[in-house]
């Protein structure tokens, strides 16, 4: 660990030197066992938050009421006191957090066996619940009674599906059965948290597995849109490195619904809404089988790539565009932005001796199209001669 996670090693060493226990826990341990590099490393300890704060020069109280202190070395590391949680009356937050003194008590409150392992600074694995074996068997299994785990935090049902999608693992039978029985509890979870999990499914290596389970378990019944009819289309989905492409793909599958309502319901940002609407508009323009130079100019390469892919998958539109072809076509356009046009609205007003008005936008739009179609060179003198001929004389 000293070479792999040097800051975590330092934190654990300092806690142990002070007489406390400390271990790396969570996803970093899961990835370590799988032989995958982990970036975020969390530590659990029997030291209370105020005891952690006294040992380190720079700490931040990121969630001290729940026992979490951020220790800032070269990289910040979350250090959380062993804890257990009481009842969950709202199916999402513990009514009370209670600090405990044993590692086993802390690990048994966690969601899945593969996330309930701990690692000493000497890389000794502590595995009370069979997480290593479940990794070997490629299954997602709740720690203890799955109904209890999902009743504590209903989002765990969607997290189970997300891990299945990310790792290409199956859901263990009792865990799957519990989700199919308790899926209505997902309505207690905020849409923001649901959105995060759906997006993680979409950018995983196996989004179809996640979306198939989302539909099959009944979880999708509680959310706007048709998630079931065309679920097989997710087999061909490519996110192209953008989470918002999942929303573009989904709304294209739901063209009969109010797109704005879907995106607002799922708390999409204004930037995400704009991106999705541009993808849909680009798909609409592509129904004729090609994009004009002006349409290629109008959209970013990212929008065009998504629109080209999803139009084929969902609407069976035939066209010649691949990501490489689109990147090349965009690069070959005479201009990439209206700001590159060598004349401005002020020039037009001066040449025509007329005040500002809608006519300027009309002229610039026409000029943009002509430059893109190579009907006129983006040259000040050429444009002035054309403008005077068309609009002054």
GUKOLTI-292798 format. One line per field, with one value per residue: x, y, z of N, C-alpha, C in turn; residue number from 1. Coordinates in steps of 0.001 Angstrom, whole numbers, always signed. Atoms other than C-alpha are relative to their C-alpha. Layout:
// residues N
n.px: X/...
n.py: Y/...
n.pz: Z/...
ca.px: X/...
ca.py: Y/...
ca.pz: Z/...
c.px: X/...
c.py: Y/...
c.pz: Z/...
n: NUM/...
// end
This chain:
// residues 393
n.px: +823/-850/-303/+1229/+794/-906/+684/+801/-959/-413/+1123/+182/-1158/+104/+1090/-464/-1025/+703/+719/+1304/+64/+370/-33/+630/+1259/+849/-305/-1437/-335/+604/-822/-1284/+184/+217/-1193/+300/-483/+1021/-428/+529/-285/+650/-533/+853/-810/+749/-209/+1134/-359/-853/-1314/-643/-360/-1167/-1202/-418/-103/+1006/+1201/+1227/+1175/+908/+1206/-437/+1133/+72/-1282/-976/-919/-891/-1394/-622/-1443/-156/+1366/+914/+498/+1081/-212/+1300/+35/+887/+1335/+1169/+1127/+1232/+1084/+58/+1436/+309/-582/-1148/-987/+164/+569/-1080/-1289/-623/-1370/-278/-1435/-583/+41/+1077/+1266/+11/+119/+1270/+1033/-232/+1033/-246/-1173/-1222/-355/-74/-1310/-953/-1388/-987/-1077/-885/+767/+743/+1426/+955/+1194/+927/+1279/-178/-85/-1004/+611/+1038/-711/-416/+1208/+583/+1376/+289/+763/+138/-550/+1090/+1351/+132/+1178/-402/-925/+726/+919/-808/-213/+599/-866/-871/+551/-520/-1461/-267/+95/-1129/-1207/+151/-288/-1407/-902/+541/+294/+1405/+547/+277/+1448/+757/-149/+912/+1383/+329/+251/+1281/+1055/-22/-279/+718/-711/-868/+688/-435/-1338/+14/-287/-1418/-776/+357/-662/-1421/-157/+323/-1106/-1117/+330/-164/-1414/-686/-323/+1119/+1237/+1201/+274/+620/+1333/+851/+359/+823/+1360/+477/+245/+1138/-427/+293/+1429/+219/-621/+617/-528/+85/-1328/+74/+339/-1175/-1186/-1076/-787/-1165/-1138/-800/-272/-1361/+122/-996/-655/+858/+1158/+1233/+435/+1004/+1290/+351/+428/+1279/+1111/+272/+845/+1286/+321/+1390/+138/-517/-1435/-339/+509/-886/-1291/+217/+326/-1237/-886/-1113/-417/+301/-974/+394/+1219/-394/-734/+943/+862/-812/-91/+1292/+151/-917/+639/+1099/-591/-650/+1009/-126/-1130/-1287/+1/-592/-1168/+466/+409/-1246/-542/+899/-123/-1343/-322/+575/+1432/+147/-347/+1122/+1164/-236/+97/+1315/+984/-64/+469/+1390/+895/-436/-350/-1238/-851/-1402/-854/-678/-666/-1178/+468/+578/-1100/-674/+887/+4/-1310/-138/+910/-714/-33/+539/+816/+367/-1009/-1096/+358/-892/+758/+929/+1225/-370/-418/+1198/+725/-773/+67/+1371/+488/+1305/-94/+57/+1323/-16/-614/-1411/-54/+349/-1152/-1094/+364/-178/-1434/-575/+323/-767/-1405/-87/+204/-1103/+546/-714/-1172/+49/-952/+716/+306/+977/+1292/+517/+504/+1255/+1031/+438/+747/+1260/+827/-106/+306
n.py: -1207/-1182/-511/-101/-1105/-523/-848/+882/+670/-962/-242/+1198/+116/-1000/+428/+1172/-450/-648/+1035/+295/+881/-712/+867/-444/+720/-405/+297/+159/+1383/+826/-101/+625/+1449/+294/-343/-1220/-1187/-818/-1384/-521/+906/-392/+676/+86/+69/-84/-1333/-903/-1128/-1013/+616/-62/-1397/-401/+665/-485/-1461/-589/+828/-708/+700/+181/+705/+387/+520/+1427/+594/-113/-1137/+41/-264/-537/+114/-380/+200/+115/+1356/+46/+890/+111/+816/+1171/-426/+796/-891/+516/+171/-878/-201/-557/+918/-598/-524/+575/-914/-326/+646/+327/+446/+1295/+162/+1144/-52/+856/-745/-1013/+607/+695/-953/-398/+515/+1273/+702/-415/-1324/+113/+541/-998/+316/-594/-670/+1071/+674/+1178/-169/+403/+292/+719/+348/+753/-880/+491/+1120/-527/-571/+1135/+561/-1090/-272/-1095/+589/-908/+433/+407/+92/-1040/-836/-1002/-951/-864/-828/-1053/-1008/+597/-216/+1164/+869/-501/+172/+1405/+89/-742/+812/+1093/-576/-393/+1139/+1141/+1026/+355/-250/+1207/+217/-644/-1444/-311/+180/-1114/-1187/+191/-156/-1302/-1087/-1269/-867/-933/-1299/-828/-508/-1229/+207/-289/+1215/+965/-464/+347/+1436/+304/-461/+922/+1182/-327/-133/+1248/+834/+888/-736/+803/+825/-857/-436/+1193/+249/-1130/+288/+1311/+21/-852/-1335/-994/-337/-1175/-1163/-458/+532/+1430/+575/+1445/+456/+79/+116/+698/-964/-409/+850/-700/-1362/-446/-1310/-894/-795/-1096/+513/-560/+811/+936/-699/-171/+1317/+343/-822/+412/+1187/-438/-1214/-406/-702/-1360/+111/-924/+542/+1095/-526/-759/+957/+637/-1048/-291/-1405/-731/+425/+1336/-160/-591/+1025/+1021/-590/-118/+1346/+292/-850/+538/+1217/-458/-462/+1124/+907/-35/+868/-693/-1336/-1049/-640/-885/+843/+470/-1176/-401/+871/+450/+1369/+906/+115/+693/+1420/+626/+5/+970/+1346/+330/-20/+1319/+1035/-169/-371/+738/-951/+360/-1156/+424/-653/+629/-1054/-531/-795/-1243/-850/-514/-962/-1218/-660/-543/-1129/-1264/-681/+843/-854/-1270/-991/+32/-810/-1164/-1249/-12/-769/-1414/-210/+11/-1251/-1096/+91/-222/-1231/+330/+346/+1411/+611/+1435/+222/+362/+1443/+687/-94/+820/+1410/+308/-50/+1207/+1130/-127/+296/+1439/+671/-462/-855/-1266/+148/-767/-1084/-1242/-723/+792/-80/-1366/-121/+786/-646/-1236/+419/+658/-677/-1473/-511
n.pz: +0/-130/+1338/+789/-555/-1047/-983/-853/-877/-1031/-911/-827/-891/-1065/-884/-753/-954/-1109/-740/+612/+1163/+1229/+1177/+1246/+188/+1123/+1397/+227/-352/+1052/+1198/-319/+113/+1424/+759/+743/-687/-661/-182/-1263/-1116/-1257/-1188/-1175/-1221/-1266/-577/+163/+870/-634/-191/+1316/+263/-802/+491/+1314/+49/+891/+159/+353/-529/+1132/-454/-1338/-765/+328/-339/+1090/+46/+1157/-343/+1206/+177/+1416/+470/-1139/-273/-982/-1139/-660/-1214/+19/-403/+383/+231/-594/+971/+1170/+157/+1324/+985/+689/-956/-1345/-988/-941/+236/-1285/+153/-633/-218/+697/+1458/+506/-107/+1050/+1322/+203/+395/+1388/+906/+671/-538/+706/-518/-1461/-369/-495/+315/-896/+745/+487/+1062/-480/+282/-1040/+793/-871/+634/+1238/+1158/+948/+713/+893/+1152/+820/+611/+785/-421/-920/-1098/-1138/-1284/-898/+545/+1023/-249/-996/+626/+923/-788/-609/+1049/+1197/+1159/+141/+1043/+1272/-59/+322/+1458/+563/-135/+952/+1309/+67/-148/+754/-990/-190/-1326/-775/+56/-1082/+221/+1105/-474/-897/+834/+675/-1003/-673/+949/-232/-950/+719/+83/-1130/+298/+795/+1411/+229/-285/+1044/+1236/-81/+215/+1397/+848/-196/+803/+1417/+378/-336/+1154/+319/-310/+260/-1182/-997/+396/-12/-1397/-428/+470/-451/-1442/-324/-429/+1035/-40/-839/+627/+1234/+1248/+287/-165/+241/+1347/+875/-858/+718/+765/-798/+364/+1005/-474/-296/-656/+602/-1032/-485/-737/+549/+1129/-485/+40/+1412/+489/-628/+484/+1380/-113/-558/+757/-192/-1276/-88/-283/-1076/-1264/-404/-449/-1238/-1058/-448/-513/+901/-9/+1235/+1010/+444/+802/+1273/+750/+464/+1032/+1213/+591/+620/+1182/+1006/+518/+873/+1260/+679/+573/+1463/+337/-56/-587/+823/-625/-1070/-1133/-619/-682/-1080/-1162/-362/+420/-1001/+298/+1289/-172/-694/+881/+1074/-545/-548/+1083/+626/-923/-430/+1097/+1190/+1063/+694/+306/+148/-988/-1135/-773/+706/+1139/-522/-467/+1197/+647/-827/+124/+1344/+227/+222/-1306/-1073/-851/+643/-400/+967/+1168/-92/-105/-1130/+178/+113/+1390/+841/-228/+602/+1453/+470/-620/-594/-1419/-391/+64/+313/+1309/-174/-249/+1247/+900/-533/+188/+1423/+263/-605/+876/+1240/-295/-247/+1284/+856/+1056/-138/-844/-1249/+250/-254/+1227/+760/-690/+164/+1371/+63/-799/+685/+1193/-372/-992/+50/+1356
ca.px: +0/+2871/+3696/+163/-1714/+1019/-1321/-3654/-630/+455/-3011/-3390/+141/-482/-3784/-2183/+778/-1762/-3286/-6244/-7321/-7616/-8314/-8996/-12602/-15167/-14621/-10845/-10637/-13021/-10866/-7666/-9000/-10029/-6600/-7994/-6470/-8526/-8395/-10638/-9486/-11611/-10497/-12472/-11228/-12317/-11001/-13762/-13926/-12420/-9602/-8871/-8813/-6233/-3823/-3716/-2764/-5263/-8774/-12193/-15491/-17256/-19739/-18635/-22163/-21939/-18382/-16538/-13522/-11534/-7810/-5869/-2376/-1219/-4651/-7697/-8851/-12150/-11704/-14910/-15432/-16832/-20563/-23875/-27207/-30577/-33957/-34613/-38138/-37859/-36072/-33120/-31456/-30719/-32778/-29633/-25933/-24215/-20450/-19224/-15853/-15469/-14722/-17226/-20098/-19104/-18799/-22078/-24054/-22677/-24676/-23039/-20489/-18048/-18112/-17860/-14205/-11334/-7587/-4762/-1767/+132/-2457/-4090/-7702/-10452/-13560/-16311/-19107/-17583/-16957/-13840/-15746/-18625/-16153/-14856/-18408/-19265/-22371/-23837/-25087/-26452/-24737/-27025/-30752/-31298/-34772/-33259/-30472/-32913/-35334/-32503/-31718/-33933/-31329/-29308/-31684/-30598/-26978/-27128/-28178/-25511/-22756/-24115/-23858/-20378/-18871/-20984/-22014/-25298/-27609/-27673/-31166/-32273/-30945/-32846/-36006/-35842/-35622/-38585/-40591/-39531/-39185/-41977/-39635/-37579/-40217/-38770/-35456/-34727/-34610/-31100/-29780/-31662/-30245/-26677/-27152/-28825/-25987/-23409/-25227/-25150/-21419/-20610/-19299/-22604/-25467/-27893/-27505/-28395/-31370/-32709/-32607/-34080/-37099/-37304/-37201/-40086/-37989/-38654/-42419/-41980/-40378/-41670/-41266/-41363/-38326/-39496/-40796/-37485/-35081/-33121/-31978/-29603/-27458/-26256/-25944/-22611/-22246/-19253/-17873/-20862/-23437/-25998/-26064/-28022/-30791/-30661/-30977/-33836/-35908/-35491/-37057/-39938/-40684/-44404/-43803/-43026/-39230/-38994/-41108/-38887/-35674/-37117/-38512/-35066/-33515/-31331/-29361/-29983/-26782/-27968/-31391/-29792/-27471/-30290/-32516/-29664/-29214/-32932/-32867/-29839/-31673/-34662/-32445/-30848/-34132/-33417/-30282/-27617/-26686/-26083/-22914/-24935/-26393/-22927/-21798/-24762/-23933/-20844/-19038/-20243/-23892/-23465/-21821/-24618/-27321/-25736/-25497/-28891/-30773/-29572/-30344/-33736/-35146/-33262/-32084/-29489/-26590/-22825/-21598/-19080/-17347/-14171/-16061/-17947/-14771/-13203/-16240/-16341/-12625/-13011/-15786/-14751/-15609/-16312/-18060/-19894/-17182/-14783/-16720/-14513/-17334/-19723/-23155/-21481/-19877/-23247/-24904/-22099/-22226/-26024/-26391/-29225/-29909/-29676/-32606/-33618/-32234/-28679/-29310/-30934/-27916/-25389/-27331/-27369/-23695/-22831/-24606/-22876/-19426/-20082/-21288/-18174/-20332/-18344/-14913/-14596/-12785/-13746/-13550/-15443/-18172/-18474/-18856/-21505/-23393/-23475/-24637/-27371/-28568/-27494/-27634
ca.py: +0/+2344/+2648/+2212/+4617/+6552/+9078/+6353/+4530/+7681/+8273/+4685/+4666/+7859/+6550/+3239/+5001/+6879/+3564/+3374/+874/+2008/+293/+1093/+163/+272/+445/+763/-2629/-4164/-2866/-4001/-7567/-7409/-6155/-2838/+543/+2567/+6345/+7200/+5672/+5822/+4905/+3667/+3863/+3440/+6944/+9457/+12489/+14885/+12391/+12234/+16044/+16323/+14024/+15844/+19418/+20001/+18516/+19502/+18641/+17273/+15112/+15176/+14550/+11168/+10603/+11697/+13998/+14860/+14565/+16685/+15504/+15548/+14139/+14444/+11223/+10625/+9133/+7849/+6510/+2984/+3418/+1625/+3046/+2707/+2645/+4253/+5640/+7434/+4540/+6762/+8215/+6671/+8176/+8101/+7355/+5573/+5236/+1714/+295/-2798/-3104/-5926/-3746/-1067/-3409/-5208/-1984/-1698/-2510/-5422/-8042/-6850/-3408/-4733/-5735/-3951/-3808/-3279/-1169/-4445/-5476/-8090/-8553/-8654/-10251/-11167/-11597/-13447/-10491/-12027/-15189/-13173/-11263/-14616/-15825/-12476/-11832/-8811/-9936/-7834/-7977/-9975/-9715/-7914/-6707/-4979/-3416/-2079/-842/+1121/+2931/+2158/+3584/+438/-1425/+783/+649/-3161/-2835/-232/-2477/-5335/-3072/-1779/-5165/-7438/-9371/-11186/-10355/-13080/-14620/-13379/-9921/-9902/-11234/-8473/-5778/-7255/-7225/-3849/-1802/+678/+1971/+3697/+6469/+7679/+8523/+11970/+12246/+13702/+10470/+8324/+10403/+9829/+6041/+5923/+7938/+5613/+2703/+4469/+5168/+1639/-1091/-2991/-460/-2977/-5267/-2363/-1155/-4704/-5173/-1714/-2773/-6408/-5675/-3209/-216/+1519/+1509/+4437/+6799/+8820/+7267/+3851/+1934/-1532/-1681/-1028/-1994/-4229/-1104/-357/-3248/-914/+2232/+4058/+6968/+8446/+9725/+11926/+11111/+13364/+10979/+8550/+11130/+11836/+8113/+7668/+10622/+9510/+6236/+8264/+10729/+10720/+12173/+15744/+15893/+18946/+17242/+14156/+16156/+18431/+15492/+13925/+17243/+17633/+20867/+23570/+22538/+18926/+19972/+22105/+19278/+16732/+19079/+19709/+15958/+15620/+18540/+17082/+13755/+15590/+17256/+13895/+12258/+13325/+11127/+13816/+17056/+20265/+22253/+24725/+21926/+20472/+23969/+24435/+21530/+20423/+17235/+15638/+16359/+15131/+11871/+11111/+12037/+9929/+6863/+7068/+7913/+4631/+2555/+4000/+5441/+3272/+6314/+5390/+7818/+7768/+9350/+7817/+9722/+10051/+11279/+13846/+15128/+15492/+17270/+19707/+20428/+21155/+23737/+27212/+28639/+27004/+29993/+33140/+35039/+34015/+35998/+38965/+41533/+42563/+44091/+47500/+47093/+46265/+49309/+51581/+50282/+50504/+53669/+52034/+51534/+48234/+45856/+42237/+42685/+42350/+38837/+37851/+39091/+37389/+34095/+34221/+35155/+32283/+29799/+31152/+30975/+27398/+26424/+28112/+30470/+33413/+33725/+34870/+38000/+41529/+43089/+40254/+40382/+44178/+43989/+41256/+43152/+46454/+44628/+42688/+45134/+48703/+49262
ca.pz: +0/+724/-2989/-4351/-2059/-206/+1421/+2680/+4084/+5935/+7391/+8584/+10021/+11995/+13365/+14355/+15986/+18099/+19239/+16848/+14205/+10577/+7272/+3629/+2805/+15/-3709/-3485/-1770/-4300/-7147/-5430/-5185/-8852/-9864/-11060/-10237/-7746/-7545/-4585/-1312/+1855/+5355/+8339/+11929/+15524/+16243/+16826/+14511/+17044/+17672/+13939/+13750/+16529/+14677/+11349/+10561/+7764/+7983/+6644/+8314/+5238/+7163/+10747/+12058/+10314/+11474/+8318/+8275/+5162/+5848/+3371/+2488/-1141/-1989/+289/+1936/+3722/+7172/+8783/+12289/+12624/+12780/+12709/+11763/+13460/+11696/+8301/+8532/+5169/+3370/+2500/+5630/+9014/+11812/+13916/+13376/+16249/+16500/+17265/+18180/+15981/+12291/+11837/+13084/+10609/+7629/+8257/+7631/+4094/+969/-883/+73/-2577/-927/+2641/+2703/+4417/+3803/+6274/+5348/+4914/+2269/+4472/+3335/+5965/+4514/+6995/+4425/+1476/-802/-2369/-3243/-4703/-6867/-8092/-8762/-10391/-8340/-6548/-3151/-307/+3067/+5364/+4715/+1375/+2384/+5401/+3311/+711/+3342/+4921/+1671/-1310/-3705/-3025/-5345/-8228/-7061/-7278/-10905/-11547/-10168/-12270/-15316/-14503/-13623/-15858/-12739/-12034/-9145/-6497/-6323/-2900/-3748/-7061/-5388/-2777/-5455/-7326/-4084/-2723/-5922/-4914/-2190/-4902/-4928/-1615/-3287/-4703/-8474/-8282/-6731/-9240/-12112/-10929/-10881/-14299/-15811/-14264/-15921/-19288/-19189/-17995/-20276/-20187/-20247/-21718/-18701/-16430/-18442/-18830/-15046/-14460/-16521/-15389/-11646/-11822/-10784/-14109/-13444/-11083/-13583/-16501/-19945/-21577/-20356/-21424/-25011/-26784/-24011/-26431/-28299/-25406/-26695/-29453/-27328/-27195/-24781/-26676/-23373/-22553/-19846/-21544/-24495/-22343/-22035/-25778/-26525/-24063/-25263/-28894/-27780/-26306/-29081/-28312/-24861/-23864/-24068/-21828/-19169/-19174/-18842/-16154/-14184/-14037/-12962/-16044/-16143/-18733/-20526/-20642/-21923/-24640/-25678/-25895/-27876/-30322/-30823/-31540/-33970/-35755/-36079/-37564/-40189/-40997/-42023/-45606/-45492/-45210/-43475/-45418/-44798/-42751/-40602/-40022/-39035/-36705/-34369/-32465/-33512/-30277/-31100/-34679/-33596/-31139/-33640/-36410/-34188/-32492/-35691/-37166/-34077/-33189/-36418/-38945/-40918/-43539/-43890/-44561/-41328/-38941/-36120/-38221/-41276/-39190/-37561/-41016/-42493/-39585/-39937/-43644/-43247/-44402/-40962/-37609/-36006/-37110/-35232/-38015/-40632/-41466/-41467/-38691/-38301/-37895/-41318/-42862/-41250/-42442/-46002/-46229/-44130/-42242/-38523/-36725/-37226/-37986/-41493/-40147/-38804/-42103/-44082/-41774/-41915/-45714/-45787/-43435/-45689/-48794/-47173/-46002/-49481/-50925/-52992/-51680/-50152/-46538/-47693/-46644/-50108/-51787/-49158/-49424/-53209/-52882/-50168/-52076/-55207/-53380/-50738/-51635/-55403
c.px: +861/+300/-1269/-845/+799/-699/-856/+904/+421/-1105/-193/+1148/-107/-1089/+438/+1050/-623/-866/-1359/+136/-364/+208/-526/-1252/-657/+535/+1473/+442/-548/+876/+1378/-90/-171/+1244/-175/+476/-1167/+546/-451/+183/-629/+540/-1053/+878/-882/+263/-1227/+425/+927/+1402/+784/+519/+1240/+1307/+547/-110/-1133/-1161/-1183/-1178/-1047/-1305/+212/-1144/-225/+1350/+1088/+790/+890/+1399/+722/+1512/+272/-1341/-902/-534/-1087/+325/-1297/+89/-921/-1379/-1033/-1161/-1271/-1062/+65/-1466/-366/+628/+1180/+1074/-196/-585/+1071/+1255/+662/+1411/+212/+1506/+605/-189/-1172/-1344/-113/-255/-1365/-1150/+98/-917/+243/+1313/+1286/+459/+214/+1280/+897/+1419/+918/+1083/+1047/-664/-611/-1493/-829/-1364/-962/-1181/+143/+90/+981/-563/-1066/+603/+417/-1187/-713/-1480/-46/-932/-45/+680/-1175/-1323/-222/-1214/+315/+900/-750/-1028/+739/+227/-464/+849/+914/-523/+537/+1521/+388/+12/+1172/+1303/-33/+386/+1480/+934/-379/-203/-1503/-454/-298/-1510/-773/+73/-937/-1454/-429/-288/-1365/-1178/-100/+144/-827/+714/+876/-640/+377/+1333/-86/+397/+1468/+858/-277/+733/+1471/+207/-305/+1153/+1226/-236/+310/+1453/+812/+289/-1176/-1331/-1264/-351/-726/-1419/-979/-460/-901/-1458/-546/-338/-1228/+380/-421/-1460/-260/+563/-638/+677/-184/+1408/+63/-111/+1225/+1295/+1166/+878/+1248/+1214/+951/+434/+1480/-98/+987/+605/-826/-1244/-1311/-500/-1006/-1387/-449/-546/-1384/-1151/-305/-868/-1408/-495/-1436/-224/+580/+1464/+411/-438/+890/+1294/-131/-291/+1252/+1079/+1233/+297/-397/+963/-362/-1247/+338/+700/-967/-884/+760/+165/-1296/-216/+900/-559/-1123/+535/+561/-997/+41/+1206/+1353/-183/+609/+1216/-429/-426/+1207/+642/-767/+219/+1462/+222/-649/-1486/-209/+281/-1138/-1211/+152/-191/-1432/-1091/-23/-634/-1505/-944/+397/+270/+1340/+775/+1461/+912/+535/+638/+1199/-411/-551/+1079/+715/-847/-46/+1303/+157/-965/+788/+120/-587/-901/-331/+1007/+1162/-326/+687/-733/-1009/-1269/+284/+445/-1213/-782/+711/-138/-1402/-572/-1395/+197/-104/-1434/+120/+692/+1469/+145/-302/+1179/+1126/-301/+210/+1480/+691/-216/+827/+1482/+182/-157/+1046/-512/+629/+1169/-149/+1089/-763/-412/-1050/-1396/-611/-591/-1328/-1129/-546/-841/-1382/-925/+34/-424/-1314
c.py: +1263/+623/+267/+1192/+647/+851/-827/-726/+917/+231/-1184/-131/+964/-371/-1190/+396/+663/-994/-370/-1057/+848/-919/+750/-853/+430/-392/-206/-1430/-951/+13/-635/-1512/-412/+279/+1224/+1199/+799/+1401/+565/-1029/+562/-847/-21/-241/-20/+1320/+861/+1211/+1017/-555/-4/+1418/+432/-569/+604/+1518/+629/-977/+892/-821/-171/-695/-477/-550/-1487/-685/+157/+1306/-166/+381/+404/-151/+459/-136/-110/-1423/+83/-1033/-7/-941/-1200/+453/-1061/+973/-643/-154/+1047/+256/+566/-802/+599/+515/-695/+1036/+445/-758/-224/-508/-1296/-186/-1194/+130/-811/+722/+1047/-620/-631/+943/+358/-761/-1409/-606/+464/+1384/-28/-690/+1141/-486/+703/+678/-992/-833/-1323/+271/-506/-103/-858/-615/-654/+843/-497/-1152/+480/+711/-1112/-597/+1011/+204/+1208/-548/+971/-581/-363/-123/+1105/+908/+1088/+1053/+970/+867/+1126/+1148/-616/+215/-1197/-974/+416/-108/-1444/-199/+724/-800/-1187/+466/+337/-1206/-1193/-1197/-283/+429/-1331/-116/+718/+1520/+463/-95/+1170/+1268/-113/+156/+1429/+1187/+1270/+959/+1032/+1380/+924/+700/+1232/-294/+267/-1250/-1077/+345/-408/-1486/-395/+398/-893/-1303/+274/+113/-1237/-786/-856/+685/-819/-873/+824/+381/-1171/-307/+1103/-236/-1273/-38/+806/+1394/+1073/+452/+1335/+1281/+277/-616/-1499/-572/-1452/-395/-227/-170/-663/+958/+450/-880/+736/+1396/+222/+1398/+1028/+955/+1120/-581/+473/-794/-1063/+612/+211/-1304/-338/+830/-291/-1254/+358/+1254/+478/+786/+1408/-61/+892/-520/-1124/+550/+792/-930/-635/+1012/+219/+1494/+667/-389/-1375/+63/+533/-1021/-1025/+547/+204/-1354/-336/+815/-503/-1279/+369/+440/-1163/-939/-15/-801/+674/+1327/+978/+569/+889/-806/-586/+1115/+304/-782/-341/-1416/-1003/-235/-814/-1495/-741/-135/-1039/-1423/-354/+19/-1345/-1067/+86/+255/-624/+928/-409/+1266/-453/+375/-948/+1118/+618/+885/+1338/+955/+632/+1060/+1319/+776/+688/+1144/+1305/+819/-946/+783/+1283/+1088/+50/+779/+1361/+1337/-136/+762/+1481/+336/+93/+1296/+1174/-8/+353/+1315/-212/-449/-1515/-518/-1479/-312/-425/-1506/-775/+3/-915/-1481/-421/-61/-1249/-1206/+44/-328/-1507/-799/+399/+768/+1385/-225/+872/+1078/+1321/+725/-726/+121/+1385/+183/-738/+725/+1253/-353/-534/+883/+1531/+531/-577
c.pz: +0/-1354/-800/+428/+1139/+1048/+938/+993/+1143/+1027/+937/+998/+1174/+990/+856/+1032/+1219/+787/-571/-1090/-1221/-1187/-1223/-198/-1317/-1360/-284/+311/-1059/-1251/+207/-165/-1459/-844/-866/+805/+582/+232/+1344/+1102/+1262/+1132/+1093/+1224/+1235/+727/-261/-835/+655/+266/-1314/-248/+782/-541/-1298/-73/-809/-198/-356/+491/-1101/+396/+1414/+856/-271/+216/-1028/+69/-1224/+468/-1279/+100/-1433/-707/+1219/+141/+1070/+1078/+815/+1193/-192/+462/-357/-85/+527/-1084/-1103/-314/-1366/-1136/-761/+944/+1350/+952/+998/-403/+1356/-257/+770/+63/-728/-1506/-540/+53/-1101/-1371/-236/-361/-1477/-952/-517/+490/-666/+432/+1509/+442/+468/-276/+983/-834/-482/-1089/+449/-172/+1173/-662/+821/-757/-1379/-1248/-1051/-824/-974/-1211/-961/-747/-904/+326/+936/+1061/+1169/+1229/+910/-737/-1040/+212/+1019/-636/-909/+711/+706/-979/-1314/-1248/-225/-1054/-1367/-47/-323/-1502/-650/+98/-956/-1401/-146/-48/-858/+925/+5/+1393/+672/+227/+1097/-114/-1110/+449/+877/-789/-669/+963/+521/-954/+226/+953/-705/-101/+1151/-280/-890/-1436/-317/+215/-1042/-1296/-21/-310/-1440/-918/+148/-754/-1466/-417/+396/-1277/-457/+304/-234/+1193/+1061/-358/-46/+1422/+551/-391/+643/+1486/+414/+439/-1002/+22/+694/-604/-1354/-1220/-126/+11/-485/-1473/-872/+773/-723/-805/+760/-288/-940/+454/+265/+588/-555/+1031/+589/+670/-611/-1202/+417/-33/-1440/-571/+544/-554/-1470/-32/+481/-705/+211/+1273/-85/+441/+1165/+1352/+505/+597/+1290/+1158/+570/+396/-876/+27/-1314/-1117/-555/-880/-1389/-875/-591/-1117/-1310/-693/-726/-1272/-1129/-616/-967/-1363/-820/-676/-1516/-475/+8/+746/-998/+720/+1160/+1221/+711/+825/+1280/+1292/+284/-520/+946/-254/-1272/+136/+702/-906/-1111/+495/+392/-1062/-725/+880/+223/-1170/-1342/-1195/-614/-362/-25/+1163/+1072/+812/-724/-1175/+472/+480/-1191/-701/+763/-176/-1354/-291/-96/+1272/+1041/+943/-759/+357/-985/-1269/+138/-19/+1132/-358/-144/-1429/-912/+141/-667/-1521/-539/+504/+590/+1442/+212/-57/-335/-1321/+110/+209/-1277/-969/+480/-143/-1449/-354/+552/-903/-1276/+212/+176/-1280/-1039/-1217/+47/+945/+1244/-33/+71/-1290/-837/+616/-179/-1400/-163/+715/-703/-1228/+351/+838/-86/-1356/-544
n: 1/2/3/4/5/6/7/8/9/10/11/12/13/14/15/16/17/18/19/20/21/22/23/24/25/26/27/28/29/30/31/32/33/34/35/36/37/38/39/40/41/42/43/44/45/46/47/48/49/50/51/52/53/54/55/56/57/58/59/60/61/62/63/64/65/66/67/68/69/70/71/72/73/74/75/76/77/78/79/80/81/82/83/84/85/86/87/88/89/90/91/92/93/94/95/96/97/98/99/100/101/102/103/104/105/106/107/108/109/110/111/112/113/114/115/116/117/118/119/120/121/122/123/124/125/126/127/128/129/130/131/132/133/134/135/136/137/138/139/140/141/142/143/144/145/146/147/148/149/150/151/152/153/154/155/156/157/158/159/160/161/162/163/164/165/166/167/168/169/170/171/172/173/174/175/176/177/178/179/180/181/182/183/184/185/186/187/188/189/190/191/192/193/194/195/196/197/198/199/200/201/202/203/204/205/206/207/208/209/210/211/212/213/214/215/216/217/218/219/220/221/222/223/224/225/226/227/228/229/230/231/232/233/234/235/236/237/238/239/240/241/242/243/244/245/246/247/248/249/250/251/252/253/254/255/256/257/258/259/260/261/262/263/264/265/266/267/268/269/270/271/272/273/274/275/276/277/278/279/280/281/282/283/284/285/286/287/288/289/290/291/292/293/294/295/296/297/298/299/300/301/302/303/304/305/306/307/308/309/310/311/312/313/314/315/316/317/318/319/320/321/322/323/324/325/326/327/328/329/330/331/332/333/334/335/336/337/338/339/340/341/342/343/344/345/346/347/348/349/350/351/352/353/354/355/356/357/358/359/360/361/362/363/364/365/366/367/368/369/370/371/372/373/374/375/376/377/378/379/380/381/382/383/384/385/386/387/388/389/390/391/392/393
// end
